[in-house]
Amino acid sequence: MPTLTVSAKQLPFPWAAAGVAAYTEKAELVFDETAKGTTLQLDGTTINDEEEIVHALAKLHGLSDDSSKSPAFFALAKTLATVTAVPDIVAALDSLDDHLTYRTFLVGHEITAADWMLWGTLKAHARIVGLLKNNNQPHLLRWFSHFESLDGIQAALVSFAAAKVVKARSNQKTAAGFALGLANAEDGKVVTRFPPEPSGYLHIGHAKAALLNQYFAKMYHGKLIIRFDDTNPSKEKSEFEETILEDLHLMDVHGDVVTHTSDHFDTLYDLALKLIKEGKAYTDDTEQAQMRVERGEGIASAHRDDSVEANLKHFAEMTAGTTEGLRWCLRAKVSVDNPNKAMRDPVIYRCNVLPHHRTGDKWKVYPTYDFACPAVDSIEGVTHALRTNEYRDRNPQYHWMTEALGIRQVNIWDFSRLNFIYTLLSKRKLHWFVDQGLVRGWDDPRFPTVRGIRRRGLTVEALAQFMLAQGPSQAVVSLEWDSIWALNKKIIDPVAPRHWAIVTEKMVPVTITGGPTSPEVKVLPKHKKNADIGEKKTVYTSAILVEQEDALSFEDQEELTLMDWGNAIVRSKTTDSSGVITAIEMELHLDGDFRKTKKKITWLSQSTSTHPLTPVVLLDYDYLITKKKLEENDNVADFVTPVTEFRDNALADANVSDLNKGDIMQFERKGYFVFDGVVDGNLEFIKIPDGKAASLASKAGVPAVAASATPKAESAPPVTKMYQVEKVYGDDVNAAGGTTMYKVDNVYKA
């Protein structure tokens, strides 16, 4: 296999070569602190030029490299590597941001050598990376971040960091083949497992574990086991297994095999007998409360030194589920007073006479997770057990079990548990919300379950990128939701079709002087920056609707812009006694300059029999709890947010009728929404958070609405600036029948 040798001390570091090597896996990346430069050994040939290395590895992998536009980006990369003046850098970044506004990659629809060359240059330029973090070039930052999230790149990033802290010494080399520090991993031999308990729905914390396990299995060309840890008949059901598999499918996580701990009950039982016979386990009938005290104070159980015969007798009573057997449990004889309390004779078998959803009445004793997990991991060939670091104290216990049983050892890899503010991940507390009827079910958009966050509009791509970006961090922190939703916005913005909606409460009819004498229809792009999204039909009439909030902002004789139409002048307003605007008259002024108006307004033609509007409901949500983090002894009922669902009835353009459930779109000037289905004849749309502080702030401090009033979502954002982009469809778009009623060219021309 070709070898790419680099030194972590190189300035600038050859990220383009390292990146393409890690991504294509066509060269082993080796850090050699004695290396004088970047060297690729390929088929007996030595290549020292980074650009040639990128071309060579891209060609080996089959990455497209023949576009006539590619040389320009290679030249730009070479120029940027030497630019230091901030204005010149910003000008170049702005140009790239414009280029990537409606493109995924620099050239064509796939990654090319040009992408890697430019990404590597930006990555190696500290000033450029710093400027990108200001988020003034969102499309370029999206492209840049995407490359850092790709398989293999994190391996190079982590190995680079590790190599930098290793003191340089003669012939010091660090291989970068294994991402995020997996120990003793061999390509093609890694086996990971995701072991959910079938007692509920997966939540966002489980998502991290599932995605990481799949990530490593794929990276090492190994295998992922989905194993149901079904050792507690009191809580487990077959239907939960089905929903968990569906949730994994929603996340695009697919195991190579699905197993159950119950598949190994016979083997586990024999292993328990083995421990008893070897004096490594004993039965105990100490009351639970007393056992907890004894373990805490390092006091040995009165039964710790019972004979093997007595232990076998009691274990047989447990196995039969007799009245006597129900009093006993089986404990591993590990330690009485180990400083690590997880090592103080943990319970490894207990009785349960309820039928098991898979094995029925066959068993009356079941292994605990602490015993079953290491044993089944070893039996099923797992090489690396990924666990949140809340289990770290149990790692010595895990290894004790495999050693005491005389079975194959398994590597443990810890990662930090995922916590979010204002978010409950406890199944017990989530059950409480369901039981109290405060949510509609486990897929409620307010829930942190996989189903809930997917229903809220979080994409699989954003979920995966966010989880992998957490990397090997061991810090236990409560994360804000802004990062994951901001990442999601970057993914959906380039592909979300644009539509309009007008809130019906106090909406204002507007009469347009100089408008069309009969309804006219024009075909426009659904996305002004992405023609591939398709087309929509916009209806133009002399009678339109605008929202009360917009109407209240209009000044007499003010000229404003009707989006996708042109300018109009407010000639008169009619107001009722309470100050609510009930009617407006405007005069069309298509010769006006949209660049000089302060307000760009969404509107809809009033509904007619031939061009009806579509009734919709816009939904927004608050956090379920008012406290950022509930403590263990907090009563969840004391921290329930009074109102968590906000509904606005609205009318939308008829194009939304073509959407399918789960489709993501944008109601311009309102935000991104996901279509949630039809209820009582209305299309319901759930607002997707965009990562901005205003959309994620708890609304619990907002005065509660009257019980009889319709809860109102947060007010519409400030009037936005007009898009100034090239015309996607050129100058050949014609209205049915011809018209002079609108000049869209003027609205969107830069």
C-alpha positions in Angstrom: 0.0 0.0 0.0 1.4 3.5 -0.8 2.7 5.5 2.1 2.3 9.2 2.7 4.9 10.4 5.2 4.5 13.8 6.9 5.7 15.6 10.0 3.3 17.2 12.4 5.9 20.1 12.7 5.5 21.1 9.1 4.4 24.7 8.5 2.0 24.9 6.7 0.8 21.4 7.4 0.0 19.5 4.1 -3.7 19.1 4.9 -4.7 18.6 1.2 -2.4 15.6 0.9 -3.3 14.2 4.3 -7.0 14.8 3.7 -7.2 13.0 0.4 -5.1 10.1 1.7 -7.4 9.7 4.7 -10.6 10.0 2.7 -9.6 7.7 -0.2 -7.7 5.2 2.0 -5.3 4.8 -0.9 -2.3 5.6 1.2 -1.3 4.9 4.8 -0.8 8.2 6.6 2.3 8.1 8.7 3.6 10.8 11.0 7.5 10.9 11.1 8.9 13.8 13.1 12.2 13.3 11.4 10.7 13.8 7.9 11.9 16.9 6.0 8.8 17.3 3.9 5.8 15.6 2.5 6.5 12.3 0.7 4.3 9.8 -1.2 5.8 6.4 -2.0 3.7 5.1 -4.9 4.7 2.1 -7.0 8.4 2.7 -6.4 8.1 6.4 -7.2 8.6 9.2 -4.7 6.4 12.3 -5.1 7.2 15.4 -3.0 4.9 18.0 -4.4 1.6 18.3 -2.6 -0.4 19.2 -5.7 1.0 16.2 -7.5 0.2 14.0 -4.5 -3.4 15.1 -4.4 -3.7 14.4 -8.2 -2.1 11.0 -7.8 -4.3 9.8 -4.9 -7.4 11.3 -6.4 -6.7 9.4 -9.6 -6.2 6.1 -7.7 -9.6 6.5 -6.0 -11.4 7.5 -9.2 -12.2 11.1 -8.0 -13.1 13.3 -11.0 -10.2 15.5 -11.9 -10.7 16.4 -15.6 -12.9 19.5 -15.4 -11.7 22.6 -17.2 -12.5 24.6 -14.1 -10.2 22.6 -11.8 -6.9 24.3 -12.6 -8.4 27.7 -11.5 -9.1 26.3 -8.1 -5.6 24.8 -7.8 -4.2 28.2 -8.8 -6.5 29.9 -6.2 -5.3 27.4 -3.5 -1.6 28.3 -4.3 -2.4 32.0 -4.1 -4.3 31.8 -0.9 -1.5 29.9 0.8 0.6 33.1 0.6 -2.0 35.8 1.2 -1.8 37.5 4.6 -3.7 40.8 4.2 -7.2 40.4 5.7 -9.0 42.4 3.0 -7.6 40.2 0.3 -8.5 37.1 2.2 -12.0 38.2 2.9 -12.5 39.1 -0.8 -11.4 35.6 -1.8 -13.6 34.0 0.8 -16.6 36.1 -0.3 -16.1 35.0 -3.9 -15.9 31.4 -2.9 -19.0 31.8 -0.7 -20.9 33.2 -3.7 -19.7 30.3 -5.9 -20.9 27.7 -3.3 -24.3 29.4 -2.7 -26.1 26.8 -4.7 -23.4 24.2 -5.2 -22.4 21.3 -3.0 -18.8 21.0 -4.4 -16.5 23.3 -6.3 -16.8 21.4 -9.6 -19.7 19.3 -10.7 -21.8 17.2 -8.3 -19.0 15.0 -6.7 -15.9 15.6 -4.7 -12.9 16.3 -6.9 -9.2 16.8 -6.4 -9.9 20.6 -6.5 -12.0 20.3 -3.4 -9.3 18.6 -1.5 -6.6 21.0 -2.6 -8.6 24.1 -1.7 -9.9 22.6 1.6 -6.3 21.7 2.6 -5.1 25.2 1.9 -7.9 26.8 4.0 -7.3 24.3 6.8 -3.6 25.1 7.0 -4.1 28.8 7.1 -4.8 29.8 10.7 -6.1 33.3 9.8 -8.5 31.9 7.2 -9.9 29.4 9.7 -10.4 32.2 12.2 -12.3 34.3 9.7 -14.5 31.4 8.7 -15.6 31.0 12.3 -17.2 34.4 12.1 -19.8 32.8 9.8 -19.8 35.6 7.4 -19.4 33.1 4.6 -22.1 30.5 5.6 -22.0 28.5 2.3 -18.2 28.2 2.3 -18.3 27.3 6.0 -20.9 24.6 5.2 -18.6 23.2 2.5 -15.5 23.4 4.7 -17.2 21.7 7.7 -18.6 18.9 5.5 -15.1 17.8 4.6 -14.0 17.7 8.2 -17.0 15.4 9.0 -16.1 12.8 6.3 -15.0 9.3 7.2 -11.3 9.1 7.8 -10.7 12.9 8.2 -11.3 12.8 11.9 -8.7 10.0 12.0 -6.2 12.3 10.5 -7.2 15.2 12.8 -6.8 13.1 16.0 -3.6 11.5 14.9 -2.2 14.9 14.0 -3.0 16.2 17.4 -1.5 13.1 19.0 1.7 13.5 17.0 2.1 17.1 18.0 2.3 16.3 21.7 4.7 13.4 21.3 8.3 14.6 21.9 10.2 14.3 18.7 12.8 11.6 18.8 14.7 9.6 16.3 12.6 7.4 14.0 9.4 8.4 15.9 6.4 7.4 13.8 2.7 7.5 14.6 0.3 5.6 12.3 -3.0 7.4 11.6 -5.0 4.4 10.5 -7.4 4.3 13.4 -9.9 7.2 14.1 -10.4 8.7 17.5 -8.0 6.4 19.3 -9.6 3.0 19.0 -7.0 0.7 20.6 -5.9 -2.6 19.1 -8.1 -2.2 16.1 -7.4 -4.2 12.9 -8.9 -3.4 9.6 -11.5 -5.9 8.7 -11.7 -7.4 12.2 -13.4 -4.7 14.3 -16.8 -5.7 15.7 -18.9 -3.1 17.5 -22.4 -3.5 19.1 -25.3 -1.2 20.0 -27.2 -2.8 22.9 -30.5 -1.0 23.6 -33.0 -2.3 26.1 -36.4 -2.9 24.5 -38.2 -0.9 27.1 -38.9 2.4 25.3 -38.0 4.6 22.3 -34.5 5.7 21.4 -33.6 9.3 22.3 -30.9 11.6 21.1 -28.4 10.2 23.6 -28.8 6.7 22.1 -28.4 8.3 18.7 -24.8 9.2 19.5 -24.0 5.6 20.6 -25.6 4.1 17.6 -24.0 6.4 15.1 -20.5 6.0 16.7 -20.8 2.2 16.7 -21.7 2.2 13.0 -19.0 4.8 12.2 -16.3 2.7 13.6 -17.6 -0.5 12.1 -17.6 1.1 8.6 -14.3 2.8 9.1 -12.5 -0.5 9.8 -14.6 -2.5 7.3 -15.9 -4.5 10.2 -19.3 -5.5 11.6 -22.0 -3.8 13.6 -24.3 -5.9 15.9 -27.6 -4.6 17.0 -28.3 -6.5 20.2 -31.4 -6.2 22.3 -30.5 -6.3 26.0 -33.7 -8.1 27.0 -32.9 -9.3 30.6 -35.8 -7.6 32.4 -39.3 -9.0 31.6 -40.9 -6.3 33.8 -40.2 -3.5 31.3 -39.6 -5.1 27.9 -41.9 -5.6 25.0 -41.6 -6.9 21.5 -43.2 -3.8 20.1 -40.3 -1.7 21.5 -37.9 -3.9 19.5 -39.8 -3.0 16.3 -39.9 0.7 17.1 -36.2 0.7 18.0 -35.3 -0.9 14.6 -37.5 1.7 12.9 -35.8 4.5 14.8 -32.4 3.1 13.7 -33.7 3.0 10.2 -34.7 6.7 10.5 -31.1 7.5 11.4 -29.8 5.4 8.6 -28.2 3.0 11.0 -28.2 -0.6 9.8 -26.7 -3.5 11.7 -25.0 -6.5 10.0 -26.9 -8.8 12.4 -29.7 -8.4 15.0 -29.3 -10.5 18.2 -30.7 -10.7 21.7 -29.1 -11.3 25.1 -31.9 -13.9 25.5 -30.3 -15.9 22.7 -27.5 -16.7 25.2 -29.6 -17.4 28.4 -28.5 -21.1 28.5 -24.8 -20.2 28.1 -25.1 -17.4 30.7 -26.7 -19.7 33.2 -23.9 -22.2 32.7 -21.4 -19.5 33.3 -23.1 -18.4 36.5 -22.9 -22.0 37.7 -19.2 -22.0 36.8 -18.6 -19.0 39.0 -20.5 -20.6 41.9 -18.6 -23.9 41.7 -15.3 -22.0 41.5 -16.1 -20.0 44.6 -16.4 -16.7 42.6 -20.1 -16.1 43.3 -22.5 -16.6 46.2 -26.2 -16.4 46.8 -27.5 -13.7 49.2 -30.9 -13.0 50.8 -29.9 -9.7 52.5 -32.6 -7.1 52.2 -32.0 -4.6 49.5 -31.8 -1.6 51.8 -29.3 -3.4 54.1 -27.3 -4.6 51.2 -27.0 -1.0 50.0 -25.7 0.1 53.4 -23.3 -2.8 53.7 -21.8 -2.1 50.2 -21.5 1.6 51.0 -19.7 0.9 54.3 -17.6 -2.0 53.0 -19.2 -4.7 55.2 -19.2 -8.3 54.0 -22.5 -10.1 53.6 -23.3 -12.8 56.1 -23.5 -15.2 53.3 -20.2 -14.3 51.5 -18.4 -17.4 52.8 -21.3 -19.9 52.4 -20.3 -23.2 51.0 -20.6 -24.0 47.3 -23.2 -26.6 48.1 -25.4 -24.0 49.9 -25.0 -21.6 47.1 -26.0 -24.2 44.5 -29.0 -25.1 46.5 -30.2 -21.5 46.8 -29.5 -20.9 43.1 -31.6 -23.9 42.3 -34.5 -22.4 44.3 -34.0 -19.2 42.4 -34.1 -21.1 39.1 -37.4 -22.7 40.1 -38.9 -19.4 41.1 -40.1 -20.8 44.4 -41.1 -18.6 47.3 -37.8 -19.4 49.0 -35.9 -18.6 45.8 -37.5 -15.3 45.3 -35.8 -14.1 48.5 -32.3 -14.6 47.0 -30.0 -13.1 44.4 -26.6 -14.1 43.1 -23.6 -11.9 43.7 -20.1 -12.0 42.2 -17.4 -12.4 44.9 -15.2 -9.5 43.8 -14.4 -7.3 46.8 -15.9 -6.1 50.0 -14.2 -2.7 50.4 -12.7 -1.8 47.1 -12.5 2.1 46.8 -14.5 1.6 43.5 -17.9 0.7 44.8 -18.8 -0.9 41.5 -16.4 -3.7 42.5 -18.1 -4.4 45.8 -19.8 -7.8 45.1 -22.3 -6.7 42.4 -25.5 -8.6 41.8 -25.3 -10.8 38.7 -28.5 -12.8 38.8 -32.0 -12.1 40.2 -35.4 -13.6 40.1 -38.4 -12.5 38.0 -41.4 -14.7 37.6 -43.1 -12.6 34.9 -43.1 -14.2 31.4 -40.4 -13.0 29.0 -41.6 -11.6 25.7 -39.3 -14.1 23.8 -38.7 -17.0 26.1 -42.0 -17.2 27.8 -42.1 -19.0 31.2 -38.9 -21.0 30.6 -36.8 -18.8 33.0 -37.4 -17.4 36.4 -33.9 -16.1 36.9 -32.2 -13.5 34.7 -28.7 -12.1 34.4 -28.1 -8.4 35.2 -26.5 -6.1 32.6 -23.2 -6.1 34.5 -22.9 -9.8 34.1 -24.6 -10.4 30.7 -23.0 -7.5 28.8 -19.3 -8.5 29.1 -20.1 -12.2 28.7 -22.2 -11.7 25.5 -19.8 -9.2 24.1 -17.1 -11.9 24.3 -19.4 -14.6 23.0 -20.5 -12.7 20.0 -17.0 -11.6 18.9 -17.3 -7.9 19.9 -13.8 -6.4 19.7 -14.6 -2.9 21.0 -17.4 -2.1 23.4 -18.3 1.6 23.2 -19.8 2.9 26.4 -20.6 6.4 27.8 -18.1 7.4 30.5 -20.8 7.2 33.2 -19.9 3.5 33.1 -16.2 4.2 33.6 -16.3 3.0 37.2 -17.7 -0.3 36.0 -14.9 -0.9 33.5 -12.8 -2.8 36.0 -15.9 -4.8 36.9 -16.4 -5.6 33.2 -12.9 -6.9 32.9 -13.2 -8.8 36.1 -16.2 -10.7 34.7 -14.4 -11.8 31.5 -11.3 -12.8 33.4 -13.3 -14.7 36.1 -15.2 -16.5 33.4 -12.1 -17.3 31.4 -13.4 -15.9 28.2 -11.9 -13.5 25.6 -11.2 -10.0 26.6 -12.9 -7.0 24.9 -11.6 -3.5 24.4 -13.6 -0.7 26.1 -13.8 2.7 24.5 -15.4 5.5 26.5 -17.2 8.6 25.2 -19.1 11.4 26.9 -22.8 11.1 27.5 -24.8 13.6 25.5 -26.9 16.1 27.6 -28.9 19.1 26.4 -30.3 22.0 28.4 -34.1 22.0 29.2 -34.1 18.3 28.0 -35.1 15.1 29.7 -33.4 11.9 28.7 -34.7 9.8 31.6 -37.2 7.1 30.3 -39.0 7.3 33.6 -39.6 11.1 33.3 -40.5 10.9 29.7 -43.0 8.2 30.5 -44.5 10.6 33.0 -45.1 13.2 30.4 -46.8 10.6 28.2 -48.9 9.3 31.0 -50.0 12.8 32.1 -51.2 13.6 28.5 -48.8 16.6 28.3 -47.5 15.3 25.0 -49.2 13.2 22.3 -46.9 10.3 22.4 -43.2 9.2 22.1 -42.9 10.9 18.7 -44.1 14.3 20.0 -41.9 17.1 18.5 -41.2 18.3 22.0 -39.6 15.0 22.9 -35.8 14.3 22.5 -36.6 10.9 21.1 -35.3 10.1 17.6 -38.8 10.1 16.3 -39.5 13.4 18.0 -36.5 15.3 16.7 -36.9 13.8 13.2 -40.5 15.0 13.3 -39.3 18.4 14.4 -37.3 18.6 11.2 -33.8 17.5 12.2 -32.1 15.7 9.2 -30.2 12.5 9.5 -27.2 14.2 7.9 -27.2 17.0 10.6 -27.6 14.4 13.4 -24.7 12.3 12.1 -22.4 15.2 11.5 -23.1 16.7 15.0 -22.6 13.4 16.8 -19.3 12.6 15.0 -18.1 16.2 15.5 -18.3 15.6 19.3 -15.3 13.3 18.8 -13.5 11.6 21.7 -14.4 14.3 24.2 -14.7 13.0 27.8 -16.3 16.2 29.1 -19.7 15.8 30.6 -21.6 19.1 29.8 -25.1 20.2 29.0 -25.1 21.3 25.4 -27.1 24.1 24.0 -29.4 23.2 21.1 -28.2 26.0 18.9 -25.2 24.2 17.3 -27.2 21.2 16.1 -30.0 23.3 14.7 -27.6 25.7 13.0 -25.9 22.8 11.4 -29.3 21.5 10.3 -30.2 24.9 8.7 -27.0 24.8 6.6 -28.1 21.4 5.3 -31.7 22.3 4.5 -31.4 25.9 3.3 -29.9 25.0 -0.2 -32.7 22.5 -0.9 -35.8 23.7 0.9 -38.5 25.0 -1.5 -39.9 28.5 -0.7 -43.6 29.2 -0.2 -45.7 31.9 1.4 -48.3 31.8 4.2 -50.4 34.6 5.7 -51.7 34.2 9.3 -55.5 34.5 9.2 -55.9 36.3 12.5 -56.7 39.9 11.6 -55.3 39.5 8.1 -55.8 42.5 5.9 -57.5 42.6 2.5 -55.7 44.9 0.1 -57.0 46.4 -3.2 -54.4 47.0 -5.9 -55.1 49.8 -8.2 -53.6 49.1 -11.6 -53.5 45.4 -10.9 -54.8 42.7 -13.3 -58.5 42.7 -14.2 -58.6 38.9 -13.9 -56.4 36.4 -12.1 -53.1 35.7 -13.8 -50.6 32.9 -13.1 -46.9 33.0 -13.5 -44.4 30.1 -13.1 -41.5 30.9 -10.8 -38.7 28.8 -9.2 -39.4 27.3 -5.9 -35.9 28.2 -4.8 -34.3 31.4 -6.2 -30.8 30.0 -5.9 -31.4 26.4 -6.9 -33.3 25.7 -10.1 -33.2 21.9 -9.5 -35.8 22.3 -6.7 -38.5 22.8 -9.4 -41.2 25.4 -10.2 -44.3 26.8 -8.5 -47.3 28.8 -9.7 -47.9 32.3 -8.3 -51.3 33.9 -8.7 -51.6 37.6 -9.3 -54.9 39.5 -8.7 -56.0 43.0 -7.8 -57.2 41.7 -4.4 -54.5 40.4 -2.1 -54.0 39.6 1.6 -51.2 40.8 3.9 -50.6 40.2 7.6 -51.8 42.6 10.3 -48.3 43.0 11.6 -47.0 44.1 8.2 -50.0 46.4 7.7 -49.4 48.2 11.0 -45.9 49.1 9.8 -47.0 50.8 6.6 -46.8 54.5 6.5 -49.2 56.6 4.4 -47.9 57.0 0.8 -45.0 54.7 1.6 -43.6 52.7 -1.3 -42.8 49.1 -0.6 -42.0 46.0 -2.5 -44.5 43.1 -3.0 -42.1 40.2 -3.3 -42.1 38.4 -6.7 -44.2 41.2 -8.2 -42.8 44.7 -7.9 -43.3 48.0 -6.0 -46.6 49.5 -4.8 -47.6 52.7 -3.0 -49.8 52.7 0.1 -52.6 55.1 -0.8 -55.1 54.6 2.1 -55.7 52.5 5.3 -58.9 51.7 7.1 -58.7 51.2 10.8 -61.4 50.1 13.4 -61.9 51.6 16.8 -59.3 49.3 18.4 -56.6 50.3 16.0 -56.7 47.1 13.9 -56.3 47.7 10.2 -59.2 46.3 8.3 -58.4 47.3 4.7 -55.7 48.9 2.6 -55.6 50.4 -0.9 -52.3 50.3 -2.9 -51.3 51.6 -6.3 -49.0 49.3 -8.4 -45.8 51.1 -9.3 -43.8 48.6 -11.3 -41.3 51.3 -12.4 -40.2 51.7 -8.8 -36.7 50.5 -7.6 -37.0 47.7 -5.1 -33.5 48.6 -3.9 -34.8 51.8 -2.5 -37.7 50.4 -0.5 -37.3 49.5 3.2 -40.0 46.8 3.3 -40.3 43.6 1.2 -43.6 42.0 1.9 -45.0 38.5 1.3 -48.6 38.4 0.2 -51.2 36.1 -1.3 -54.0 36.7 -3.8 -57.3 36.4 -2.2 -58.9 32.9 -2.6 -61.2 32.3 -5.6 -63.1 29.3 -6.9 -60.5 28.8 -9.6 -57.4 29.7 -7.5 -58.2 28.7 -3.9 -55.7 29.2 -1.0 -54.8 26.3 1.2 -55.7 26.4 5.0 -52.7 25.5 7.1 -51.7 25.4 10.8 -48.2 26.6 11.8 -47.0 25.0 15.0 -44.1 26.1 17.2 -43.0 24.6 20.5 -41.3 25.4 23.8 -39.2 23.3 26.1 -41.2 20.9 28.3 -39.4 22.0 31.5 -38.4 25.4 32.8 -35.2 24.4 34.5 -32.0 23.9 32.4 -31.0 20.7 34.2 -33.2 18.7 36.6 -31.4 17.2 39.6 -32.0 13.6 40.6 -34.2 14.6 43.5 -36.2 17.2 41.6 -39.9 16.6 41.1 -40.5 17.0 37.4 -44.1 18.2 38.1 -42.7 21.3 39.7 -40.9 22.4 36.5 -43.4 21.8 33.8 -43.7 24.6 31.3 -47.3 25.9 31.4 -47.8 26.3 27.6 -45.5 24.4 25.2 -47.5 24.3 21.9 -48.3 27.4 19.9 -50.7 27.3 16.9 -51.4 29.8 14.2 -54.0 29.3 11.6 -52.9 30.6 8.2 -53.5 30.4 4.5 -50.8 29.3 2.2 -50.2 29.3 -1.6 -51.8 26.2 -3.2 -48.3 24.8 -4.1 -48.0 23.4 -0.6 -50.6 20.8 -1.5 -48.0 18.9 -3.5 -45.9 18.3 -0.4 -45.5 14.9 1.2 -45.5 14.3 5.0 -42.0 14.9 6.3 -41.0 17.3 3.5 -39.0 20.3 4.6 -39.7 23.7 3.2 -39.5 27.4 4.1 -42.4 29.9 4.5 -40.4 33.0 3.6 -40.0 35.5 6.4 -41.4 33.0 8.9 -38.7 30.2 8.9 -38.2 26.6 8.0 -41.0 24.1 8.5 -41.6 20.4 8.1 -45.0 19.2 6.8 -46.5 17.0 9.5 -49.7 15.8 7.7 -53.4 16.8 7.4 -55.5 17.2 10.5 -59.2 18.2 10.2 -58.7 19.3 6.7 -55.8 21.6 7.5 -52.2 21.0 6.5 -50.0 21.2 9.6 -46.5 22.5 9.5 -44.0 22.3 12.4 -41.5 25.1 12.7 -37.8 23.9 12.6 -35.5 25.8 14.9 -32.8 27.6 13.0 -30.1 27.8 15.7 -30.6 31.4 16.5 -30.9 32.4 20.1 -34.4 34.0 19.7 -35.9 30.8 18.3 -34.4 28.6 21.0 -35.0 30.8 24.1 -37.5 29.3 26.5 -40.8 31.0 26.2 -41.8 30.1 29.7 -41.5 33.7 30.8 -44.0 34.9 28.3 -47.4 35.6 29.9 -49.8 32.7 29.5 -52.6 33.3 27.0 -56.2 33.1 28.1 -57.6 29.6 28.1 -60.1 30.5 25.5 -57.7 32.2 23.2 -55.8 30.6 20.4 -52.1 30.3 21.5 -50.0 32.4 19.2 -46.6 31.6 18.0 -43.7 34.0 18.3 -44.1 37.0 16.2 -42.8 37.1 12.6 -39.1 38.1 12.3 -38.2 41.6 11.2 -38.7 42.3 7.5 -35.8 40.8 5.6 -33.6 42.3 2.9 -34.4 41.3 -0.7 -32.5 38.5 -2.3 -30.1 39.8 -4.9 -29.2 36.9 -7.1 -28.9 36.0 -10.7 -32.1 35.0 -12.4 -32.4 31.3 -12.4 -34.7 31.0 -15.3 -33.4 33.9 -17.4 -35.7 36.2 -19.3 -38.0 33.8 -21.0 -40.6 33.2 -18.3 -44.0 34.2 -19.5 -47.3 34.5 -17.7 -50.3 32.6 -19.0 -52.0 35.0 -21.5 -49.3 37.6 -21.2 -49.4 40.6 -18.8 -47.7 43.8 -17.7 -48.7 43.4 -14.1 -45.4 42.3 -12.7 -41.7 42.7 -13.3 -39.9 40.0 -11.4 -36.8 40.8 -13.4 -36.5 44.1 -11.5 -37.0 42.4 -8.1 -34.2 39.8 -8.4 -31.7 41.5 -10.6 -28.5 42.4 -8.8 
